[in-house]
Amino acid sequence: MKFSSPKQIQALLRLKSQNFLTTSFFLDTDKSRLTKKQITVFFKNLLHQGRTRLETLEADRRKKDSLAEDLEKISRFGTHVLPAFTAPGLALFSCAGENFWQELSLPRAPRNHIFFDRTPYVRPLSSIMDEYHHICAFLLDRQTARWYSIFMGEISLLETLTSDVPSRVKEGGWQGYESKRIERHIDAHLHEHFKKAAQKTFDLFKRDRFDWLFLGSKEEYRPDIEPLLHPYLRERLKGWIKTNSNDSGDKILKQSIEIETKLRQEEEKALVQSLITALEKGGRAVSGVREVLRKLNAAEVQALVVTRNFSAEGRACPKCRFLYVNEIQCPVCNVKTEKVQDIIHESVHSAMDKKCQVRYITSPSRLDRFGKIGALLRY
């Protein structure tokens, strides 16, 4: 199955077994950089890591048997499916004890990882999802309009519109009056075409709720079309595509990805600056793993800001699910805490459960100096 929606992350998060652990397996399968032999070696090494970890895992026999069956299923996948797998990244989730299996093809390569945990390890998925925006590319010339949907590096044609706008002509007439009349007639047709195209764009927005709008037209048309866009669309107008009516979808996609990448970098930089400003002024923000976990436990976090691929060990209370750096006993429940492989993942999971925003920052960034993790607070 192709990974393409936040709903897939939410579906995975609903798997919370009381009796078994879930195996999460992530593999870099990008054949533009790796040979099939290299991918196979990485797969076998990761599977070996999982079997070695299982031998020393402190868990009851039922949990370990379920995990052993997970690893066998993953091994069979590697034998029968992996050789023909074409996506840049692979994610497998298995909980044999709950009869659960999910495979996802990813639009970009993840870090090679295998996890045993009470819930599926979804942080790499949420990190990938955070990189992409739903984009509508709106291409307009004097007689036609086209709309494309762009998401996760792929493009698809949504709608087309054709209007009967006369070509520019030069006709004579007494002192040029006839020529001016014809030009006004043509301008009226062109204006009507632009109005129809602007309305169609708003209709598509109401249907698809895209995040950003990229507009492609001749420079001379921009002052005419932009005022016709609904205010909601003008808020989302983030870039201009250099295009003509003969451009292919691949060319439009390439330009759109370049604009999207630049905008995302600017967004990340602005977010980090906002967090650091709040920290330096003693405002509603914290940084560092310990402080962020403390505020998450208190349900005070509005937005969690995390450096991509940052991980750290920690502990979690099995009763109240509060998260800690190294507390052996939960100060709230007086229950012995459990060691977790990645407390950053647990913090992301906790933030999602509390309906907080989770935003990822690409390293290196100024966030590195503040513990690679921070949070903007509600109060």
C-alpha positions in Angstrom: 0.0 0.0 0.0 1.2 3.5 -0.8 1.7 5.9 2.1 -0.2 9.0 1.1 -2.5 10.2 4.0 -2.4 11.2 7.7 -5.3 8.8 8.1 -2.9 5.9 7.6 -0.9 7.2 10.6 -4.0 7.5 12.7 -5.1 4.0 11.8 -1.7 2.6 12.9 -2.0 4.5 16.2 -5.3 2.8 17.0 -3.4 -0.5 17.3 -2.7 -0.6 21.1 -2.4 -4.2 22.2 -2.5 -4.9 25.9 -0.8 -8.3 25.5 1.6 -8.1 22.6 4.3 -5.8 21.1 4.4 -4.5 17.6 7.3 -4.8 15.2 8.1 -1.7 13.1 10.6 -2.2 10.2 11.9 0.7 8.1 14.2 0.1 5.1 16.0 2.4 2.6 15.1 0.9 -0.8 16.1 3.8 -3.0 17.4 2.1 -6.2 18.6 5.5 -7.5 21.4 5.3 -4.9 21.6 1.6 -3.9 22.0 -1.6 -5.8 19.6 -4.5 -5.3 22.5 -6.3 -3.6 23.1 -3.5 -1.1 19.3 -3.3 -0.3 19.3 -7.1 0.3 22.3 -6.8 2.6 20.7 -4.0 4.6 17.5 -6.0 4.9 19.3 -9.0 6.3 21.4 -7.0 8.7 18.3 -5.3 10.0 16.5 -8.6 10.4 19.6 -9.9 12.3 19.5 -6.9 14.6 15.9 -7.7 15.4 16.6 -11.4 16.2 19.6 -10.4 18.4 17.5 -7.9 20.2 14.7 -10.4 20.7 17.0 -12.8 22.5 17.8 -10.3 25.2 14.4 -8.7 25.4 12.8 -8.7 28.8 9.3 -9.9 28.0 7.0 -12.9 28.6 6.9 -15.9 26.3 3.7 -14.9 24.5 5.2 -11.5 23.6 8.4 -13.0 22.4 6.7 -15.7 20.4 4.6 -13.0 18.6 7.7 -11.0 17.8 9.5 -14.1 16.5 6.6 -14.7 14.2 6.7 -11.0 13.1 10.4 -11.5 12.1 9.5 -14.6 10.1 6.8 -12.7 8.2 9.3 -9.9 7.5 11.8 -12.5 6.3 9.3 -14.0 3.9 8.5 -10.5 2.6 12.2 -10.0 1.9 12.4 -13.3 -0.1 9.2 -13.0 -2.1 8.4 -9.3 -2.4 11.5 -7.1 -1.8 13.3 -8.1 -5.1 10.5 -6.4 -7.1 9.9 -3.5 -4.7 10.3 -0.2 -6.5 9.5 2.6 -4.0 12.3 4.6 -2.4 11.3 3.5 1.1 9.6 0.6 2.8 7.8 0.4 6.1 6.4 -2.9 7.6 4.3 -3.2 10.7 3.4 -6.5 12.3 1.8 -7.8 15.4 1.3 -11.5 15.0 -0.5 -11.9 18.3 -3.2 -9.4 17.1 -3.1 -10.9 13.5 -2.0 -7.4 12.2 0.2 -6.8 9.2 0.7 -3.6 7.2 3.2 -2.7 4.5 3.7 0.8 3.1 5.7 2.1 0.2 7.3 5.4 1.1 8.0 8.4 -1.2 11.5 8.9 0.2 14.0 6.7 2.0 13.8 6.4 5.8 16.7 5.5 8.1 17.1 1.7 8.5 15.4 0.8 11.8 13.6 -2.0 13.6 11.6 -1.3 16.7 9.7 -3.5 19.2 7.1 -1.4 21.1 3.6 -1.4 22.4 2.5 0.7 19.4 3.6 1.0 15.8 6.6 3.4 15.4 5.0 6.1 13.3 7.5 8.9 13.8 9.2 8.4 10.4 5.8 8.6 8.7 4.8 11.8 10.5 8.2 13.3 9.6 7.6 12.4 5.9 4.1 13.8 6.0 5.4 17.1 7.5 7.6 17.6 4.5 4.8 17.8 2.0 1.9 20.1 1.3 -1.2 19.6 -0.8 -0.5 21.9 -3.8 -2.8 23.1 -6.6 -0.9 24.2 -9.6 -3.2 26.6 -11.6 -1.9 27.2 -15.2 -3.6 29.9 -17.2 -3.3 31.4 -20.7 -5.6 33.4 -22.8 -7.9 30.6 -23.9 -7.2 27.6 -21.6 -6.7 26.8 -17.9 -5.4 23.7 -16.3 -5.3 22.6 -12.7 -2.9 20.0 -11.3 -2.8 18.3 -7.9 0.7 17.9 -6.5 1.5 15.9 -3.4 4.4 13.8 -2.2 6.3 14.3 -5.4 3.5 13.2 -7.7 1.3 15.2 -10.1 -2.1 14.5 -11.5 -4.4 16.6 -13.8 -7.6 17.8 -12.0 -9.5 19.9 -14.5 -9.2 21.8 -17.8 -11.2 24.8 -19.1 -11.3 26.2 -22.6 -12.9 29.5 -23.5 -13.6 31.1 -26.9 -11.4 34.2 -26.6 -10.7 35.9 -29.9 -7.0 36.4 -30.9 -5.6 39.9 -31.0 -6.1 41.6 -34.3 -5.4 45.0 -35.8 -8.1 46.5 -37.9 -8.3 49.9 -39.4 -11.2 52.3 -39.1 -11.7 56.0 -39.0 -8.9 57.3 -36.7 -8.5 53.8 -35.2 -11.9 53.8 -33.5 -12.8 50.4 -35.0 -9.5 48.9 -33.7 -10.1 50.2 -30.2 -13.7 48.8 -30.2 -12.4 45.4 -31.2 -9.8 45.4 -28.5 -12.4 46.3 -25.8 -14.5 43.3 -27.1 -11.5 41.0 -26.8 -10.6 42.3 -23.4 -14.1 41.6 -22.2 -13.9 38.0 -23.4 -10.5 37.6 -21.7 -11.7 39.0 -18.5 -14.7 36.6 -18.5 -12.3 33.7 -19.1 -10.2 34.8 -16.1 -13.3 35.1 -13.9 -14.4 31.5 -14.9 -10.9 30.2 -14.2 -10.8 31.9 -10.8 -14.2 30.6 -9.8 -13.2 27.1 -10.9 -10.1 27.4 -8.7 -12.2 28.3 -5.7 -14.6 25.3 -6.4 -11.6 23.0 -6.4 -10.4 24.4 -3.2 -13.8 23.9 -1.5 -13.7 20.3 -2.8 -10.0 19.4 -2.1 -8.8 21.9 0.5 -5.3 22.2 -0.8 -2.7 24.0 1.3 -0.9 26.0 -1.3 -1.7 27.5 -4.7 1.0 27.9 -7.4 0.0 30.1 -10.4 1.5 29.8 -13.8 0.7 32.5 -16.4 2.3 35.2 -18.5 3.6 38.1 -16.4 1.2 40.5 -18.1 -1.8 38.5 -16.9 -0.9 38.4 -13.2 -2.3 41.9 -12.3 -5.6 40.8 -13.9 -6.0 37.3 -12.4 -4.9 37.8 -8.8 -7.6 40.3 -7.8 -10.2 37.8 -9.1 -9.1 35.1 -6.7 -11.1 34.5 -3.6 -9.4 35.9 -0.4 -8.9 32.3 0.8 -7.0 31.6 -2.4 -4.9 34.7 -2.2 -3.8 33.6 1.3 -2.6 30.3 -0.2 -0.9 31.8 -3.3 2.7 30.9 -2.5 4.5 30.8 -5.8 4.6 31.6 -9.5 5.5 29.0 -12.1 7.2 30.0 -15.3 5.2 28.1 -17.9 3.5 28.0 -21.3 0.6 26.1 -22.6 2.8 23.3 -24.0 4.7 22.5 -20.8 4.5 18.8 -19.7 3.3 17.7 -16.3 6.9 16.6 -15.4 8.2 20.2 -16.0 5.4 21.7 -13.9 6.2 19.1 -11.2 9.9 19.9 -11.2 9.3 23.6 -10.8 6.6 23.1 -8.1 8.9 20.8 -6.0 11.7 23.5 -6.2 9.3 26.1 -4.9 7.9 23.8 -2.2 11.4 22.9 -1.0 12.3 26.6 -0.7 9.1 27.5 1.1 9.5 24.6 3.5 13.0 25.7 4.4 11.7 29.2 5.0 8.9 27.8 7.2 11.3 25.8 9.3 13.6 28.7 9.8 10.8 31.0 10.8 9.4 28.4 13.2 12.8 27.9 14.9 13.3 31.6 15.2 9.8 32.0 16.8 10.7 29.3 19.3 14.1 30.7 20.2 12.7 34.2 20.5 10.1 32.9 23.0 12.8 31.0 24.9 15.1 34.0 25.1 12.3 36.3 26.3 11.1 33.8 28.9 7.8 33.4 27.0 5.6 30.3 26.4 8.3 27.9 25.2 10.6 25.3 26.5 13.5 23.3 25.0 15.5 20.1 25.8 14.1 16.6 26.3 13.4 16.8 30.0 11.5 20.1 30.0 9.5 19.2 26.9 8.5 15.9 28.5 7.5 17.7 31.7 5.2 20.1 29.7 3.8 17.2 27.6 2.9 15.3 30.8 1.1 18.4 32.1 -0.8 18.8 28.8 0.6 22.3 28.3 2.1 21.9 24.8 0.6 23.5 21.8 3.2 22.6 19.2 6.0 20.1 19.5 9.1 21.0 17.4 11.5 18.1 16.8 14.7 17.7 14.8 14.3 15.0 12.1 16.0 11.7 13.0 16.8 12.8 16.6 16.3 10.0 19.0 17.1 9.2 22.7 16.3 6.5 25.2 13.9 7.2 28.0 11.3 5.7 30.3 7.5 5.6 30.4 5.0 4.9 33.2 3.0 1.8 32.2 0.0 3.1 34.2 -0.4 6.8 33.5 1.9 6.8 30.3 3.8 9.9 31.5 7.2 10.2 29.9 10.5 10.7 31.6 14.2 10.9 30.8 15.5 8.5 33.5 13.1 8.4 36.4 13.0 4.7 37.6 9.7 5.3 39.5 6.8 7.4 38.3 6.4 10.3 40.8 2.7 10.4 40.0 1.7 6.7 40.2 4.7 5.3 42.3 4.9 2.6 39.7 8.2 1.4 38.2 8.7 2.9 34.8 9.6 1.0 31.7 12.6 1.6 29.4 11.6 2.8 25.9 13.9 2.6 22.9 13.0 6.1 21.6 11.5 8.7 24.0 11.3 11.2 21.2 8.9 8.9 19.3 6.9 8.5 22.5 6.7 12.3 22.8 5.5 12.6 19.2 2.9 9.9 20.0 1.8 11.7 23.2 1.5 15.0 21.4 -0.7 13.5 18.7 -2.9 11.9 21.3 -3.3 15.4 22.9 -4.1 17.0 19.5 -0.9 19.1 19.5 0.8 20.1 16.3 4.0 18.2 15.6 6.6 20.1 13.4 9.9 18.7 12.2 13.1 20.7 11.6 15.9 19.6 9.2 19.3 19.6 10.8 21.6 21.5 11.0 19.5 24.3 12.4 19.6 26.7 15.4 17.4 24.2 17.2 20.5 22.0 17.6 21.9 24.4 20.2 18.7 24.0 22.3 18.7 20.2 22.7 17.2 19.5 19.2 13.7 19.5 20.6 11.4 22.3 21.9 7.8 23.2 22.4 5.5 26.2 22.1 3.1 26.2 25.1 -0.6 27.0 25.4 -0.1 29.0 28.6 
